[in-house]
Amino acid sequence: MVRIPIGTKTFGAIKAIESTPLITQFFMIGYVPIIPIKSFYLLHEYEVERGLLSHKQEMHIINLKNISFISVGFAYLRAFFIISAFFSIAYLLTSQGSSQNILIPD
């Protein structure tokens, strides 16, 4: 049985101010960004050790008042190209048996 991850993840990281990226958090289904939730500047990201083997990622952020449409656009473009590449590769792999039907001029 295939599990499709559903939840939130950050996408659309663009450099806006020096080395501080502007990122948008999305509701996602199967690694595809669906609905933008919020945009923020990521100041610092690090892992904190809690217990013996558990790691929790913590971020210091500055929330934006509005969602950044540039960051959303980059996230959707990235998702479009990844999905297009996936289907192109799947098409090429499945069409190998029908390659005898291609007419090549002499």
Protein Blocks (a to p, Z undefined) as FASTA:
>chain_A
ZZdddddddehiacfbhjaccddddddeehiafbdcbdcddfbdcdddehjklccddddd
dddfbdcfklmmmmmmmmmmmmmmmmmmmmmmmmmmmmmmpccdZZ
